[in-house]
Amino acid sequence: MPELPEVETMVRGVRPYMEGRLLKRLRRYPCRRKPLSFTPDFPQIARTLKGRIVREITRTAKRIVIQFIAPGSEAEALYQYLVIEPRMTGLLLVDDPPSREHLRFEFEFTDEEEDESRPNVSYWDRRGLGTVTLYSQQEFDAFLKSGRLGPDALAISKEELYEKLQRTARPIKVALLDQKLVAGIGNLYASEILFLCQVHPETPANRIPRRLIKRLHLAIREVLETAILYEGSTLGDGTYRNVLNQDGSYQNEHRVYQKEGALCTRCRCQKIERIVQAQRSTFFCSNCQKKY
């Protein structure tokens, strides 16, 4: 966490509060916790972005991408991209944070007219595992072409998904977590996707029959799009929050994740099981999910 739905929720949540605004300064908060990773260092990022305008906010896989331009310029070569990867506990917020001690930095904006409906945006991170990277246009293009990220989980085609799965004999659950294969799916949603399409998580990826690819492809879209609609999943530790510091609600729709020992909601005769794959917990119904 956060995975694609939570990051997409953050992007949509902060977009009205950031796009079109001029950055007065990037303010860093003193924090005694594990420091974030900044590339280049924070002072250089702050100097580069000061006085620039937020042109657009988008998502790439599990990353938030904030595009900045110089005032009065639309020259593509001059774009700067601030890429935030929240990893386990990072949040973008426009409301009071869960705790002040884990506040990391804040975007302070200048408006022609004071607009209290558009407060500043802050970044909060309990464990400090998030990364913040500033790219030039050329560097950002190179990053996208580097092969570090596969096709986005909401954009990949059925044919491309099948071709990529054919290249690996790893268990399908493990393969879905590989960001070079398909970007955006994490541990929680992989379990939910495989339950929905009734595929056993230990099935070798290259043994998924072509006839089932459509079902898997549809399950990926249904689970992720529905989770976005519900603004993500807030688990028992309460770490993930939307930009208004409120719980997501997709956790109430989980079919198998963290449901070990509960009766399967589909077959009503088998309890949900838990196994460990690639050091991650996997939840599934051995009666409903077929191994190929």
C-alpha positions in Angstrom: 0.0 0.0 0.0 -0.7 2.4 -1.5 -1.4 0.6 -4.8 -2.8 1.9 -8.1 -6.3 2.7 -6.8 -5.0 4.6 -3.8 -2.5 6.6 -5.9 -5.1 7.4 -8.5 -7.4 8.6 -5.6 -4.6 10.9 -4.4 -4.1 12.3 -7.9 -7.8 13.0 -8.5 -8.1 14.4 -5.0 -5.3 17.0 -5.2 -5.8 17.9 -8.8 -8.3 20.8 -8.1 -6.0 22.1 -5.4 -2.8 22.2 -7.5 -3.3 22.5 -11.2 -2.9 26.0 -12.5 -1.3 27.4 -9.3 2.0 29.0 -8.9 4.4 27.5 -6.4 5.5 30.1 -3.8 7.8 27.6 -2.1 8.3 24.0 -1.3 8.5 24.0 2.5 10.2 21.2 4.4 9.0 20.2 7.9 11.5 19.1 10.6 11.0 15.4 11.1 13.0 13.1 13.4 11.7 10.0 11.6 13.5 8.2 8.8 14.2 10.8 6.1 12.7 10.6 2.6 14.8 9.9 -0.4 15.1 13.1 -2.6 16.9 13.1 -6.0 18.5 15.6 -6.3 18.5 16.9 -2.7 15.6 18.8 -1.3 17.1 22.3 -1.5 17.9 21.9 -5.2 14.3 20.6 -5.9 12.9 23.6 -4.0 15.0 26.1 -5.8 14.2 24.6 -9.2 10.4 24.5 -8.7 10.0 27.9 -6.9 7.9 30.2 -9.1 6.8 27.5 -11.5 3.2 26.7 -12.3 1.6 23.2 -11.9 0.5 22.4 -15.4 -0.8 18.9 -14.8 -1.0 16.1 -12.3 -1.2 12.5 -13.5 -0.4 8.9 -12.3 2.2 6.6 -13.7 1.9 3.1 -12.1 2.1 3.7 -8.3 3.7 7.2 -8.8 2.3 10.7 -8.6 3.6 12.8 -11.5 3.4 16.6 -11.1 4.3 18.6 -14.2 5.6 22.1 -13.7 6.2 24.9 -16.3 7.7 28.3 -16.2 5.1 31.2 -16.2 4.4 32.3 -19.8 6.1 29.3 -21.3 4.7 26.2 -23.0 8.0 25.0 -24.3 8.0 21.3 -23.7 11.8 21.1 -23.3 11.4 23.3 -20.2 8.9 21.1 -18.4 10.0 19.7 -15.0 8.4 16.6 -13.4 8.2 16.0 -9.7 7.6 12.2 -9.3 6.5 11.0 -5.9 6.4 7.3 -5.1 4.5 7.0 -1.8 5.4 3.3 -1.3 4.1 2.0 2.0 2.7 4.9 4.0 3.0 8.1 1.9 0.0 10.4 1.5 -0.8 13.7 -0.2 -3.2 15.7 1.9 -5.2 19.0 1.8 -6.6 18.6 5.3 -5.0 18.1 8.7 -2.6 15.2 8.7 -3.0 12.0 10.8 -0.1 13.2 12.9 2.1 16.3 12.8 5.3 14.4 13.5 5.2 12.6 10.2 4.7 15.6 8.0 7.5 15.8 5.5 6.9 18.8 3.2 4.3 21.2 1.8 3.5 22.9 -1.5 2.8 26.5 -0.7 1.0 28.3 -3.5 0.4 32.0 -4.5 -3.0 32.9 -5.8 -4.0 36.2 -7.4 -6.9 36.2 -5.0 -6.9 34.4 -1.7 -9.0 31.3 -2.1 -9.7 29.4 1.1 -11.3 26.6 -0.8 -7.9 25.8 -2.3 -5.5 25.2 0.7 -1.9 24.1 0.3 -1.0 20.4 -0.2 1.2 18.5 2.1 3.1 15.2 1.9 2.9 12.9 5.0 4.8 9.7 5.4 4.8 7.6 8.6 7.6 5.2 7.7 9.6 7.5 5.5 9.9 5.0 2.6 8.6 7.3 -0.1 10.8 8.7 -2.8 10.7 12.1 -4.5 12.5 12.6 -7.8 12.8 15.7 -10.0 13.2 15.0 -13.7 13.7 17.3 -16.7 11.7 16.5 -19.8 14.5 14.5 -21.3 15.1 12.6 -18.0 11.5 11.8 -17.6 11.2 10.5 -21.1 14.2 8.3 -20.5 12.7 7.0 -17.3 9.5 6.0 -19.1 11.5 4.2 -21.8 13.9 2.5 -19.3 11.9 -0.7 -19.0 11.5 -0.2 -15.2 7.7 -0.1 -15.7 5.5 -2.3 -17.8 2.2 -1.2 -19.3 -0.2 0.3 -16.8 -2.7 -2.2 -15.4 -5.6 -0.1 -16.6 -4.2 0.3 -20.1 -2.7 -3.1 -21.0 -4.5 -5.0 -23.7 -5.5 -8.6 -23.5 -3.0 -9.6 -26.2 -0.1 -7.8 -24.4 -1.1 -9.4 -21.1 -1.1 -12.8 -22.6 2.3 -12.3 -24.3 3.9 -11.1 -21.1 2.5 -13.9 -19.0 3.8 -16.4 -21.5 7.4 -15.3 -20.7 7.4 -16.4 -17.1 6.7 -19.6 -15.2 6.4 -17.8 -11.9 3.1 -18.2 -10.0 0.5 -15.9 -11.5 0.1 -14.0 -8.2 3.9 -13.3 -8.1 3.9 -12.3 -11.8 1.2 -9.8 -11.3 3.3 -8.0 -8.7 6.2 -7.6 -11.2 6.0 -3.9 -12.1 8.1 -4.6 -15.3 5.3 -7.0 -16.4 2.3 -4.9 -15.6 2.5 -1.7 -13.6 0.2 -0.7 -10.7 -1.0 -4.0 -9.1 0.1 -4.7 -5.6 -0.4 -7.5 -3.1 -3.9 -6.7 -2.0 -5.4 -6.3 -5.4 -3.6 -9.3 -6.9 -5.5 -11.6 -4.5 -8.8 -9.9 -5.2 -8.2 -10.1 -9.0 -7.4 -13.8 -9.0 -10.4 -14.6 -6.9 -12.7 -12.7 -9.2 -11.4 -14.6 -12.3 -11.3 -17.9 -10.4 -7.6 -18.7 -11.0 -5.5 -20.3 -8.3 -2.6 -18.0 -7.2 0.0 -20.8 -7.6 -0.8 -21.4 -11.3 2.3 -20.8 -13.4 1.7 -17.6 -15.4 2.6 -19.3 -18.7 0.0 -22.0 -18.1 -2.9 -19.6 -18.0 -5.0 -20.7 -21.0 -5.5 -18.1 -23.7 -9.3 -18.5 -23.3 -9.0 -17.3 -19.7 -7.0 -14.1 -20.5 -10.1 -12.2 -21.3 -11.5 -13.1 -17.9 -8.3 -12.1 -16.1 -8.1 -8.9 -18.1 -11.7 -8.0 -17.2 -11.0 -8.9 -13.5 -8.0 -6.5 -13.4 -10.1 -3.6 -14.7 -13.2 -4.4 -12.6 -11.3 -4.7 -9.3 -9.0 -1.6 -9.9 -11.8 0.6 -11.3 -14.2 -0.3 -8.5 -11.5 0.3 -5.9 -10.9 3.8 -7.3 -14.6 4.4 -7.2 -14.5 3.6 -3.5 -11.4 5.7 -3.0 -9.1 2.8 -2.1 -8.7 0.5 0.9 -8.0 1.6 4.4 -6.7 -1.4 6.3 -6.6 -2.2 10.0 -3.6 0.0 10.7 -5.5 3.0 9.3 -2.4 4.3 7.4 -4.0 5.0 4.0 -6.3 8.1 3.9 -7.7 10.1 1.1 -6.6 13.7 0.6 -9.2 14.9 3.1 -7.7 12.6 5.7 -10.7 10.2 5.5 -10.8 6.4 5.1 -11.3 4.8 1.7 -14.1 2.3 1.7 -13.1 -0.5 -0.7 -11.9 -2.6 2.3 -15.6 -3.3 2.9 -15.8 -4.9 -0.6 -12.8 -7.3 -0.2 -13.7 -10.8 -1.0 -10.6 -12.6 0.1 -7.8 -10.2 1.3 -7.2 -10.7 5.0 -10.2 -13.0 5.2 -8.4 -16.2 6.3 -10.8 -18.6 7.9 -13.9 -16.8 6.7 -16.4 -18.7 4.6 -16.0 -18.0 0.9 -18.7 -15.6 -0.3 -19.0 -17.4 -3.7 -19.2 -21.1 -2.9 -20.3 -20.9 0.7 -18.6 -24.2 1.5 -14.9 -23.5 1.7 -13.0 -21.2 4.1 -10.5 -18.7 2.7 -6.9 -19.9 2.9 -3.7 -18.0 3.3 -0.3 -18.9 1.9 3.0 -16.9 1.5 4.4 -16.2 -1.9 7.5 -14.0 -2.5 7.3 -13.1 1.2 3.8 -11.7 0.8 0.5 -13.1 2.1 -1.9 -14.5 -0.6 -5.6 -15.2 0.2 -7.7 -17.4 -2.0 -10.5 -20.1 -2.1 -9.1 -23.5 -3.0 -12.6 -24.6 -4.1 -13.4 -21.7 -6.4 -9.9 -21.0 -7.8 -8.6 -23.6 -10.2 -5.0 -24.4 -10.7 -3.9 -24.9 -14.3 
